[in-house]
Amino acid sequence: MATKTNCTDEKMTWPHRPDQISALQIDPVVITHDGYYECQAVTYDGSFLRSYHLQVLVVPEMTLFRSRNRTAVCKAAAGKPVAQISWTPEGECVLEHKYWGNGTVTVQSTCHWAESSVSVVSCTVSHETGNWSQSIELNQGEHLFLFQ
């Protein structure tokens, strides 16, 4: 995160008037605008300093798929800040994080359910931009043959 002291450029404006609440305006906002801003205006009424902290949020892309042997993988790709993953019912899980150069993070949770009584599992991705849930059948495509 960088600290910016110049609050005016071609994409950023800081319309300051002593009789109004001033707001930093950035259009369009991109991930590189994340940071701290200190804006100063000098007028006949005096010098005015305003500080802003801008956190750019990036919505993660959720995917859920079945792997082998009663295992499922849930992924929240390229979110900012990092997303949280939870499962219903809980299983034996391994959590991995991949940090990207632009500040986003991909979170992947791989879970296994040994109990054959668990047939459907749900993954929930929780993030500051929202919550998403998907379900998947663990036994889909598996065939059970009984011999007598």
DSSP file (Angstrom, degrees, kcal/mol; ACC not computed):
  #  RESIDUE AA STRUCTURE BP1 BP2  ACC     N-H-->O    O-->H-N    N-H-->O    O-->H-N    TCO  KAPPA ALPHA  PHI   PSI    X-CA   Y-CA   Z-CA
    1    1 A M              0   0    0      0, 0.0     2,-0.3     0, 0.0    34,-0.2   0.000 360.0 360.0 360.0 131.7    0.0    0.0    0.0
    2    2 A A  E     -a   35   0A   0     32,-0.8    34,-2.2     2,-0.0     2,-0.5  -0.706 360.0-128.0-104.4 156.1    1.3    3.3   -1.0
    3    3 A T  E     -a   36   0A   0     -2,-0.3     2,-0.4    32,-0.2    34,-0.2  -0.913  24.2-161.0-102.3 128.1    0.7    6.7    0.6
    4    4 A K  E     +a   37   0A   0     32,-3.3    34,-2.7    -2,-0.5     3,-0.1  -0.891  19.1 177.6-110.1 136.9   -0.3    9.4   -1.9
    5    5 A T        +     0   0    0     -2,-0.4     2,-0.7    32,-0.2    35,-0.3   0.537  66.3  77.9-111.9 -11.2   -0.1   13.1   -1.2
    6    6 A N        -     0   0    0      1,-0.1    33,-0.1    33,-0.1    -1,-0.1  -0.885  55.1-177.7 -99.8 116.1   -1.3   14.4   -4.5
    7    7 A C        +     0   0    0     -2,-0.7     2,-0.4    33,-0.2    18,-0.2   0.095  59.9  69.7-104.4  23.2   -5.1   14.1   -4.7
    8    8 A T        +     0   0    0      5,-0.2     2,-0.3     6,-0.0     5,-0.2  -0.958  51.2 121.9-141.8 125.6   -5.6   15.3   -8.2
    9    9 A D  S    S-     0   0    0      3,-2.2     3,-0.4    -2,-0.4    -2,-0.0  -0.831  77.5 -66.7-153.6-165.7   -4.7   13.7  -11.5
   10   10 A E  S    S+     0   0    0     -2,-0.3     3,-0.1     1,-0.2    -2,-0.0   0.753 134.8  29.4 -67.0 -22.4   -6.6   12.7  -14.6
   11   11 A K  S    S+     0   0    0      1,-0.1    16,-2.4    15,-0.1     2,-0.4   0.443 116.0  64.3-111.8  -2.9   -8.6    9.9  -12.7
   12   12 A M  E     +C   26   0B   0     -3,-0.4    -3,-2.2    14,-0.2     2,-0.3  -0.975  54.5 174.8-130.0 133.0   -8.7   11.5   -9.2
   13   13 A T  E     -C   25   0B   0     12,-2.9    12,-3.0    -2,-0.4    -5,-0.2  -0.972  17.3-166.3-134.2 152.3  -10.3   14.6   -7.9
   14   14 A W        -     0   0    0     -2,-0.3     2,-1.0    10,-0.2    10,-0.2  -0.694  11.7-165.5-135.3  80.9  -10.7   16.2   -4.5
   15   15 A P        -     0   0    0      0, 0.0     2,-0.5     0, 0.0     8,-0.4  -0.557  16.3-170.1 -71.3 104.0  -13.4   18.9   -4.8
   16   16 A H        +     0   0    0     -2,-1.0     5,-0.1     6,-0.1    -2,-0.1  -0.854  18.0 162.4-105.7 125.7  -12.8   20.7   -1.5
   17   17 A R    >   -     0   0    0     -2,-0.5     3,-2.0     3,-0.3     5,-0.0  -0.992  37.8-135.7-136.0 131.4  -15.1   23.4   -0.3
   18   18 A P  T 3  S+     0   0    0      0, 0.0    -1,-0.1     0, 0.0     4,-0.1   0.756 104.7  55.2 -58.7 -25.4  -15.1   24.5    3.4
   19   19 A D  T 3  S+     0   0    0      2,-0.1     2,-0.3    -3,-0.0    -3,-0.0   0.436 108.4  53.3 -89.6   1.8  -19.0   24.5    3.5
   20   20 A Q  S <  S-     0   0    0     -3,-2.0     2,-0.5     0, 0.0    -3,-0.3  -0.914  90.5-101.7-132.4 158.4  -19.2   20.9    2.3
   21   21 A I        -     0   0    0     -2,-0.3     2,-0.3    -5,-0.1    -2,-0.1  -0.696  44.5-136.5 -75.9 124.9  -17.9   17.5    3.3
   22   22 A S        -     0   0    0     -2,-0.5     2,-0.4    -4,-0.1    -6,-0.1  -0.636  20.5-168.0 -88.7 143.3  -15.1   16.7    0.9
   23   23 A A        -     0   0    0     -8,-0.4     2,-0.5    -2,-0.3    29,-0.0  -0.989  24.3-121.5-131.5 138.9  -14.8   13.3   -0.7
   24   24 A L        -     0   0    0     -2,-0.4     2,-0.5   -10,-0.2   -10,-0.2  -0.674  30.8-158.6 -76.9 127.0  -12.0   11.8   -2.7
   25   25 A Q  E     +C   13   0B   0    -12,-3.0   -12,-2.9    -2,-0.5     2,-0.4  -0.948  14.9 176.4-116.0 122.8  -13.3   10.8   -6.1
   26   26 A I  E     -C   12   0B   0     -2,-0.5     3,-0.3   -14,-0.2   -14,-0.2  -0.991  16.8-150.4-126.1 123.3  -11.5    8.2   -8.2
   27   27 A D  S    S+     0   0    0    -16,-2.4     2,-0.1    -2,-0.4    -2,-0.0  -0.946  80.4  14.0-146.3 119.3  -13.1    7.1  -11.5
   28   28 A P  S    S-     0   0    0      0, 0.0    -1,-0.4     0, 0.0     2,-0.4   0.627  87.0-147.6 -82.6 152.9  -12.6    4.4  -12.5
   29   29 A V        -     0   0    0     -3,-0.3     2,-0.3    -2,-0.1    -2,-0.0  -0.673  18.9-176.7 -82.8 134.8  -11.1    2.7   -9.4
   30   30 A V    >   -     0   0    0     -2,-0.4     3,-2.3    -3,-0.0     4,-0.2  -0.858  41.9-100.0-126.3 165.5   -8.6    0.0  -10.1
   31   31 A I  G >  S+     0   0    0     -2,-0.3     3,-1.4     1,-0.3    25,-0.2   0.769 117.4  64.5 -58.6 -28.8   -6.7   -2.3   -7.7
   32   32 A T  G 3  S+     0   0    0      1,-0.3    -1,-0.3   -31,-0.0    -3,-0.0   0.599  86.3  72.8 -73.8  -9.3   -3.6   -0.2   -7.8
   33   33 A H  G <   +     0   0    0     -3,-2.3    -1,-0.3   -32,-0.1    21,-0.2   0.556  68.8 120.5 -79.0  -7.0   -5.5    2.7   -6.1
   34   34 A D    <   +     0   0    0     -3,-1.4   -32,-0.8    -4,-0.2     2,-0.3  -0.342  50.1  65.7 -55.0 129.9   -5.5    0.8   -2.9
   35   35 A G  E    S-aB   2  54A   0     19,-2.4    19,-3.1   -34,-0.2     2,-0.4  -0.968  83.2 -46.7 154.2-167.0   -3.7    2.9   -0.2
   36   36 A Y  E     -aB   3  53A   0    -34,-2.2   -32,-3.3    -2,-0.3     2,-0.4  -0.838  42.8-164.8-104.9 139.2   -3.6    5.9    2.0
   37   37 A Y  E     -aB   4  52A   0     15,-2.9    15,-2.9    -2,-0.4     2,-0.5  -0.984   9.0-168.8-127.1 134.3   -4.3    9.4    0.6
   38   38 A E  E     - B   0  51A   0    -34,-2.7     2,-0.4    -2,-0.4    13,-0.2  -0.985  13.4-170.5-121.1 118.8   -3.5   12.8    2.3
   39   39 A C  E     - B   0  50A   0     11,-3.2    11,-2.7    -2,-0.5     2,-0.4  -0.902   2.1-171.4-114.3 136.0   -5.2   15.7    0.5
   40   40 A Q  E     - B   0  49A   0     -2,-0.4     2,-0.4   -35,-0.3     9,-0.2  -0.986   5.8-174.5-131.2 136.2   -4.4   19.3    1.3
   41   41 A A  E     - B   0  48A   0      7,-2.6     7,-3.2    -2,-0.4     2,-0.5  -0.994  10.0-156.6-127.9 136.0   -6.1   22.5    0.2
   42   42 A V  E     + B   0  47A   0     -2,-0.4     5,-0.2     5,-0.2     2,-0.2  -0.959  26.9 157.9-113.4 120.8   -4.9   26.0    0.9
   43   43 A T  E >   - B   0  46A   0      3,-2.9     3,-1.2    -2,-0.5    -2,-0.0  -0.713  59.3 -92.0-129.2 179.8   -7.6   28.7    0.7
   44   44 A Y  T 3  S+     0   0    0      1,-0.2     3,-0.1    -2,-0.2    -1,-0.0   0.773 125.9  58.3 -64.3 -24.9   -8.2   32.2    2.1
   45   45 A D  T 3  S-     0   0    0      1,-0.3     2,-0.3     3,-0.0    -1,-0.2   0.563 122.6 -90.4 -82.3  -8.3   -9.9   30.5    5.0
   46   46 A G  E <   -B   43   0A   0     -3,-1.2    -3,-2.9     2,-0.1     2,-0.4  -0.835  54.6 -45.4 132.7-170.9   -6.8   28.4    5.9
   47   47 A S  E     -B   42   0A   0     -2,-0.3     2,-0.5    -5,-0.2    -5,-0.2  -0.857  48.0-162.5-103.0 132.8   -5.1   25.1    5.1
   48   48 A F  E     -B   41   0A   0     -7,-3.2    -7,-2.6    -2,-0.4     2,-0.4  -0.964   5.1-171.4-121.9 129.3   -7.2   22.0    5.2
   49   49 A L  E     +B   40   0A   0     -2,-0.5     2,-0.4    -9,-0.2    -9,-0.2  -0.969   4.8 179.2-121.4 133.0   -5.8   18.5    5.4
   50   50 A R  E     -B   39   0A   0    -11,-2.7   -11,-3.2    -2,-0.4     2,-0.4  -1.000  11.5-155.1-135.1 134.5   -7.9   15.3    5.0
   51   51 A S  E     -B   38   0A   0     -2,-0.4     2,-0.3   -13,-0.2   -13,-0.2  -0.873  11.2-174.4-110.7 143.4   -6.7   11.7    5.1
   52   52 A Y  E     -B   37   0A   0    -15,-2.9   -15,-2.9    -2,-0.4     2,-0.5  -0.978  16.0-154.8-133.9 145.9   -8.4    8.7    3.4
   53   53 A H  E     -B   36   0A   0     -2,-0.3     2,-0.6   -17,-0.2   -17,-0.2  -0.982  16.5-166.3-119.6 117.3   -7.7    5.0    3.5
   54   54 A L  E     -B   35   0A   0    -19,-3.1   -19,-2.4    -2,-0.5     2,-0.6  -0.911   7.2-173.5-108.2 121.1   -9.0    3.3    0.4
   55   55 A Q        -     0   0    0     -2,-0.6     2,-0.5   -21,-0.2   -21,-0.1  -0.957  15.8-148.5-112.5 113.8   -9.2   -0.5    0.4
   56   56 A V        -     0   0    0     -2,-0.6     2,-0.4   -25,-0.2   -22,-0.0  -0.709  13.1-150.1 -82.9 124.6  -10.1   -1.9   -3.1
   57   57 A L        -     0   0    0     -2,-0.5     2,-0.5    71,-0.0    22,-0.0  -0.784   7.9-162.9 -97.4 138.2  -12.2   -5.0   -2.8
   58   58 A V  B     -D   80   0C   0     22,-2.6    22,-2.3    -2,-0.4    71,-0.1  -0.987  20.2-128.5-122.1 124.5  -12.1   -7.8   -5.4
   59   59 A V        -     0   0    0     -2,-0.5     2,-0.1    20,-0.2    18,-0.0  -0.532  25.8-130.3 -71.1 126.3  -14.9  -10.4   -5.6
   60   60 A P        -     0   0    0      0, 0.0     2,-0.6     0, 0.0    18,-0.2  -0.442  14.2-123.1 -75.5 154.2  -13.4  -13.9   -5.6
   61   61 A E  E     -E   77   0D   0     16,-2.1    16,-2.9    -2,-0.1     2,-0.4  -0.878  27.8-146.1 -98.0 121.8  -14.6  -16.4   -8.2
   62   62 A M  E     +E   76   0D   0     -2,-0.6     2,-0.3    14,-0.2    14,-0.2  -0.708  21.7 172.2 -93.7 135.6  -16.0  -19.5   -6.6
   63   63 A T  E     -E   75   0D   0     12,-2.3    12,-3.0    -2,-0.4     2,-0.4  -0.989   9.0-171.6-135.9 148.7  -15.7  -23.0   -8.0
   64   64 A L  E     +E   74   0D   0     -2,-0.3     2,-0.3    10,-0.2    10,-0.2  -0.992  14.3 164.0-139.1 128.3  -16.6  -26.4   -6.5
   65   65 A F  E     -E   73   0D   0      8,-2.5     8,-3.2    -2,-0.4     2,-0.3  -0.985  35.4-111.4-146.0 158.7  -15.8  -29.7   -8.0
   66   66 A R  E     -E   72   0D   0     -2,-0.3     6,-0.3     6,-0.2     2,-0.1  -0.649  31.4-176.5 -87.0 140.5  -15.6  -33.4   -7.1
   67   67 A S        -     0   0    0      4,-3.4     3,-0.3    -2,-0.3     2,-0.2  -0.165  39.9 -54.1-111.5-149.5  -12.3  -35.1   -7.0
   68   68 A R  S    S+     0   0    0      1,-0.2    -1,-0.2     2,-0.1     3,-0.1  -0.566 105.5  12.7 -94.2 157.2  -11.5  -38.8   -6.3
   69   69 A N  S    S-     0   0    0      1,-0.2    -1,-0.2    -2,-0.2    44,-0.2   0.880 133.0 -43.9  51.0  56.4  -12.5  -41.0   -3.4
   70   70 A R  S    S+     0   0    0     68,-0.3    43,-2.2    -3,-0.3     2,-0.4   0.876 104.9 134.6  61.2  40.8  -15.2  -38.9   -1.7
   71   71 A T  E     - F   0 112D   0     41,-0.2    -4,-3.4    -4,-0.2     2,-0.3  -0.948  33.9-170.2-122.5 141.6  -13.1  -35.7   -2.0
   72   72 A A  E     -EF  66 111D   0     39,-2.3    39,-2.7    -2,-0.4     2,-0.4  -0.947  10.4-147.5-130.2 152.9  -14.3  -32.3   -3.1
   73   73 A V  E     -EF  65 110D   0     -8,-3.2    -8,-2.5    -2,-0.3     2,-0.4  -0.982  10.1-171.3-124.1 127.9  -12.4  -29.1   -3.9
   74   74 A C  E     -EF  64 109D   0     35,-2.7    35,-2.9    -2,-0.4     2,-0.4  -0.973   9.2-172.0-119.1 132.6  -13.7  -25.6   -3.3
   75   75 A K  E     -EF  63 108D   0    -12,-3.0   -12,-2.3    -2,-0.4     2,-0.6  -0.979  21.5-166.9-130.9 137.5  -11.8  -22.6   -4.6
   76   76 A A  E     -EF  62 107D   0     31,-2.9    31,-2.4    -2,-0.4     3,-0.4  -0.935  30.5-154.9-117.5 101.9  -12.2  -18.8   -4.1
   77   77 A A  E     -E   61   0D   0    -16,-2.9   -16,-2.1    -2,-0.6    29,-0.2  -0.640  54.6 -15.1 -93.4 133.2  -10.0  -17.4   -6.9
   78   78 A A  E    S+     0   0D   0     -2,-0.4     2,-0.2   -18,-0.2    28,-0.2   0.843  81.8 159.4  55.2  48.9   -8.3  -14.0   -6.9
   79   79 A G  E     - F   0 105D   0     26,-2.4    26,-2.7    -3,-0.4   -20,-0.2  -0.635  34.8-123.6 -96.8 158.8  -10.2  -12.3   -4.1
   80   80 A K  B    S+D   58   0C   0    -22,-2.3   -22,-2.6    -2,-0.2     2,-0.2  -0.910  94.1  22.6-147.5 119.0   -9.1   -9.2   -2.1
   81   81 A P  S    S-     0   0    0      0, 0.0    24,-0.1     0, 0.0    47,-0.1   0.603 116.8 -84.1 -72.8-173.4   -9.0   -9.4    0.8
   82   82 A V        -     0   0    0     -2,-0.2     2,-0.1     1,-0.1    46,-0.1  -0.272  45.1-131.8 -62.2 139.2   -8.6  -13.2    1.4
   83   83 A A        -     0   0    0     22,-0.3     2,-0.4    -7,-0.2    44,-0.2  -0.475  11.6-129.5 -86.8 161.3  -11.9  -15.2    1.4
   84   84 A Q  E     -H  126   0E   0     42,-2.6    42,-2.8    -2,-0.1     2,-0.4  -0.906  17.0-156.0-110.8 141.2  -12.8  -17.8    4.0
   85   85 A I  E     +H  125   0E   0     -2,-0.4     2,-0.3    40,-0.2    40,-0.2  -0.965  14.5 174.1-120.0 133.8  -14.0  -21.3    3.1
   86   86 A S  E     -H  124   0E   0     38,-2.2    38,-2.8    -2,-0.4     2,-0.3  -0.945  15.2-145.2-134.2 158.8  -16.2  -23.5    5.2
   87   87 A W  E     -H  123   0E   0     -2,-0.3    36,-0.2    36,-0.2     3,-0.1  -0.918  12.0-125.6-125.7 148.2  -17.9  -26.9    4.7
   88   88 A T  E    S+H  122   0E   0     34,-2.3    34,-2.8    -2,-0.3     2,-0.1  -0.977 102.5  22.2-132.6 121.7  -21.1  -28.5    5.8
   89   89 A P  S    S-     0   0    0      0, 0.0    -1,-0.3     0, 0.0    33,-0.1   0.715 106.4-117.2 -71.1 165.4  -20.7  -31.1    7.1
   90   90 A E        +     0   0    0     -2,-0.1     2,-0.2    -3,-0.1    -2,-0.1  -0.373  39.3 179.0 -66.4 146.2  -17.1  -30.7    8.2
   91   91 A G        -     0   0    0     22,-0.1     2,-0.8    -2,-0.1    22,-0.2  -0.628  44.7 -69.1-129.5-169.4  -14.6  -33.1    6.6
   92   92 A E  E     -G  112   0D   0     20,-2.6    20,-2.0    -2,-0.2     2,-0.3  -0.823  68.6-174.2 -87.3 110.2  -10.9  -33.7    6.7
   93   93 A C  E     -G  111   0D   0     -2,-0.8     2,-0.4    18,-0.2    18,-0.2  -0.805  30.4-159.6-120.7 149.2   -9.6  -30.6    4.9
   94   94 A V  E     -G  110   0D   0     16,-2.3    16,-2.5    -2,-0.3     2,-0.4  -0.996  18.2-155.8-121.3 127.4   -6.4  -29.1    3.6
   95   95 A L  E     -G  109   0D   0     -2,-0.4     2,-0.4    14,-0.2    14,-0.2  -0.885  11.0-175.4-108.9 132.6   -6.3  -25.4    3.0
   96   96 A E  E     -G  108   0D   0     12,-2.8    12,-2.6    -2,-0.4     2,-0.4  -0.961   8.2-159.6-127.1 145.4   -4.0  -23.7    0.5
   97   97 A H  E     -G  107   0D   0     -2,-0.4     2,-0.5    10,-0.2    10,-0.2  -0.977   2.1-167.3-122.6 136.9   -3.4  -20.0   -0.2
   98   98 A K  E     -G  106   0D   0      8,-2.6     8,-2.7    -2,-0.4     2,-0.5  -0.986  12.6-152.5-123.2 120.5   -1.8  -18.6   -3.4
   99   99 A Y  E     -G  105   0D   0     -2,-0.5     2,-0.2     6,-0.2     6,-0.2  -0.806  10.4-152.5 -96.7 126.6   -0.8  -14.9   -3.2
  100  100 A W    >   -     0   0    0      4,-2.7     3,-1.7    -2,-0.5    -2,-0.0  -0.618  25.0-113.9 -97.9 157.5   -0.7  -13.0   -6.5
  101  101 A G  T 3  S+     0   0    0      1,-0.3    -1,-0.1    -2,-0.2    -2,-0.0   0.693 112.1  60.9 -63.3 -21.9    1.4  -10.0   -7.4
  102  102 A N  T 3  S-     0   0    0      2,-0.1    -1,-0.3     1,-0.0     3,-0.1   0.361 122.4 -99.0 -90.0   6.6   -1.6   -7.7   -7.6
  103  103 A G  S <  S+     0   0    0     -3,-1.7     2,-0.1     1,-0.3    -2,-0.1   0.389  84.1 124.4  95.0  -4.4   -2.6   -8.2   -4.0
  104  104 A T        -     0   0    0    -24,-0.1    -4,-2.7   -26,-0.1     2,-0.4  -0.487  45.9-148.9 -87.0 163.0   -5.3  -10.8   -4.6
  105  105 A V  E     -FG  79  99D   0    -26,-2.7   -26,-2.4    -6,-0.2     2,-0.5  -0.995   5.9-150.3-135.0 136.1   -5.4  -14.3   -3.0
  106  106 A T  E     - G   0  98D   0     -8,-2.7    -8,-2.6    -2,-0.4     2,-0.4  -0.930  15.7-164.3-103.5 128.7   -6.7  -17.6   -4.2
  107  107 A V  E     -FG  76  97D   0    -31,-2.4   -31,-2.9    -2,-0.5     2,-0.4  -0.940   5.6-173.9-113.6 132.6   -7.9  -19.9   -1.4
  108  108 A Q  E     -FG  75  96D   0    -12,-2.6   -12,-2.8    -2,-0.4     2,-0.5  -0.994   5.9-168.9-130.3 130.7   -8.4  -23.6   -2.1
  109  109 A S  E     -FG  74  95D   0    -35,-2.9   -35,-2.7    -2,-0.4     2,-0.5  -0.977   1.8-168.3-119.6 122.0   -9.9  -26.2    0.3
  110  110 A T  E     -FG  73  94D   0    -16,-2.5   -16,-2.3    -2,-0.5     2,-0.3  -0.952  14.9-175.5-111.1 120.4   -9.7  -29.9   -0.5
  111  111 A C  E     -FG  72  93D   0    -39,-2.7   -39,-2.3    -2,-0.5     2,-0.4  -0.897  14.4-160.2-124.3 147.7  -11.9  -32.0    1.8
  112  112 A H  E     -FG  71  92D   0    -20,-2.0   -20,-2.6    -2,-0.3     2,-0.5  -0.966   2.3-161.7-123.8 139.8  -12.4  -35.8    2.2
  113  113 A W        -     0   0    0    -43,-2.2   -22,-0.1    -2,-0.4     5,-0.0  -0.961   6.5-177.3-122.3 111.4  -15.4  -37.5    3.9
  114  114 A A        +     0   0    0     -2,-0.5     2,-0.3     3,-0.0    -1,-0.1   0.805  58.9  94.7 -77.1 -30.3  -14.7  -41.1    4.9
  115  115 A E    >   -     0   0    0      1,-0.2     3,-1.4   -45,-0.1    -2,-0.0  -0.476  64.4-154.1 -68.2 122.0  -18.3  -41.7    6.1
  116  116 A S  T 3  S+     0   0    0     -2,-0.3    -1,-0.2     1,-0.3    23,-0.1   0.674  90.3  72.3 -70.4 -15.2  -20.4  -43.3    3.4
  117  117 A S  T 3  S+     0   0    0      2,-0.1     2,-0.8     1,-0.0    -1,-0.3   0.676  79.5  84.7 -73.2 -15.7  -23.5  -41.8    5.0
  118  118 A V    <   +     0   0    0     -3,-1.4     3,-0.1     1,-0.2    -5,-0.1  -0.787  47.5 153.6 -87.6 112.6  -22.3  -38.3    3.8
  119  119 A S        +     0   0    0     -2,-0.8    19,-3.3     1,-0.3    20,-0.6   0.731  59.8  40.1-111.0 -31.0  -23.6  -38.0    0.3
  120  120 A V  E     - I   0 137E   0     17,-0.2     2,-0.3    18,-0.1    -1,-0.3  -0.978  64.1-175.2-124.2 133.1  -24.0  -34.2   -0.3
  121  121 A V  E     - I   0 136E   0     15,-2.4    15,-2.4    -2,-0.4     2,-0.4  -0.922  10.6-149.1-125.0 152.8  -21.6  -31.6    0.9
  122  122 A S  E     -HI  88 135E   0    -34,-2.8   -34,-2.3    -2,-0.3     2,-0.4  -0.966   2.2-156.8-123.9 138.8  -21.8  -27.8    0.8
  123  123 A C  E     -HI  87 134E   0     11,-3.0    11,-2.3    -2,-0.4     2,-0.5  -0.936   8.2-163.2-111.3 135.6  -19.0  -25.3    0.5
  124  124 A T  E     -HI  86 133E   0    -38,-2.8   -38,-2.2    -2,-0.4     2,-0.6  -0.982   4.2-159.5-121.1 128.6  -19.5  -21.7    1.6
  125  125 A V  E     -HI  85 132E   0      7,-3.0     7,-2.3    -2,-0.5     2,-0.5  -0.934  10.2-164.8-104.9 122.8  -17.2  -18.8    0.6
  126  126 A S  E     +HI  84 131E   0    -42,-2.8   -42,-2.6    -2,-0.6     2,-0.3  -0.926  19.1 155.3-111.6 131.8  -17.4  -15.8    2.9
  127  127 A H  E >   - I   0 130E   0      3,-1.8     3,-1.7    -2,-0.5   -44,-0.1  -0.969  56.3-105.1-150.3 158.6  -15.9  -12.5    1.8
  128  128 A E  T 3  S+     0   0    0     -2,-0.3     3,-0.1     1,-0.3   -69,-0.1   0.739 121.3  53.3 -60.3 -21.6  -16.4   -8.8    2.5
  129  129 A T  T 3  S-     0   0    0      1,-0.3     2,-0.3   -71,-0.1    -1,-0.3   0.544 126.4 -60.2 -91.1  -7.8  -18.2   -8.5   -0.9
  130  130 A G  E <   -I  127   0E   0     -3,-1.7    -3,-1.8     2,-0.0     2,-0.4  -0.899  48.7 -90.4 153.4 178.3  -20.7  -11.3   -0.1
  131  131 A N  E     -I  126   0E   0     -2,-0.3     2,-0.3    -5,-0.2    -5,-0.2  -0.978  31.6-174.0-127.4 139.6  -21.3  -14.9    0.7
  132  132 A W  E     -I  125   0E   0     -7,-2.3    -7,-3.0    -2,-0.4     2,-0.4  -0.976   2.8-167.8-134.3 146.4  -21.8  -17.8   -1.7
  133  133 A S  E     +I  124   0E   0     -2,-0.3     2,-0.3    -9,-0.2    -9,-0.2  -0.998   6.1 177.3-137.7 139.0  -22.7  -21.4   -1.2
  134  134 A Q  E     -I  123   0E   0    -11,-2.3   -11,-3.0    -2,-0.4     2,-0.3  -0.974  12.7-151.2-136.3 151.8  -22.7  -24.4   -3.6
  135  135 A S  E     -I  122   0E   0     -2,-0.3     2,-0.3   -13,-0.2   -13,-0.2  -0.877  10.1-173.8-122.6 156.0  -23.4  -28.1   -3.0
  136  136 A I  E     -I  121   0E   0    -15,-2.4   -15,-2.4    -2,-0.3     2,-0.5  -0.996  26.3-119.4-148.3 147.3  -22.2  -31.2   -4.7
  137  137 A E  E     -I  120   0E   0     -2,-0.3     3,-0.3   -17,-0.2   -17,-0.2  -0.763  16.1-159.7 -87.0 128.7  -22.9  -35.0   -4.5
  138  138 A L  S    S+     0   0    0    -19,-3.3   -68,-0.3    -2,-0.5   -67,-0.2   0.832  88.9  46.8 -75.4 -32.3  -19.9  -37.0   -3.5
  139  139 A N  S >  S+     0   0    0    -20,-0.6     3,-2.3   -69,-0.1    -1,-0.2   0.418  76.9 130.5 -93.4   2.1  -21.3  -40.3   -4.9
  140  140 A Q  T 3  S+     0   0    0     -3,-0.3     3,-0.1     1,-0.3   -74,-0.0  -0.341  79.0  13.8 -62.2 129.8  -22.4  -39.1   -8.3
  141  141 A G  T 3  S+     0   0    0      1,-0.3     2,-0.4    -2,-0.1    -1,-0.3   0.314  99.2 117.0  89.3  -9.4  -21.0  -41.3  -11.0
  142  142 A E    <   -     0   0    0     -3,-2.3     2,-0.4     2,-0.0    -1,-0.3  -0.743  52.0-152.0 -92.3 141.8  -20.0  -44.1   -8.6
  143  143 A H        -     0   0    0     -2,-0.4     2,-0.6    -3,-0.1    -3,-0.0  -0.917   3.8-151.6-116.5 139.8  -21.7  -47.4   -9.0
  144  144 A L        -     0   0    0     -2,-0.4     2,-0.5     2,-0.0    -2,-0.0  -0.944  12.2-164.7-111.7 121.0  -22.4  -50.0   -6.3
  145  145 A F        -     0   0    0     -2,-0.6     2,-0.5     2,-0.0    -2,-0.0  -0.909   1.4-161.7-108.8 129.5  -22.6  -53.6   -7.4
  146  146 A L        -     0   0    0     -2,-0.5     2,-0.4     2,-0.0    -2,-0.0  -0.937   4.7-161.6-110.2 129.5  -24.0  -56.2   -5.2
  147  147 A F              0   0    0     -2,-0.5    -2,-0.0     1,-0.1     0, 0.0  -0.918 360.0 360.0-111.1 135.7  -23.3  -59.8   -5.9
  148  148 A Q              0   0    0     -2,-0.4    -1,-0.1     0, 0.0    -2,-0.0   0.365 360.0 360.0-117.4 360.0  -25.4  -62.6   -4.4
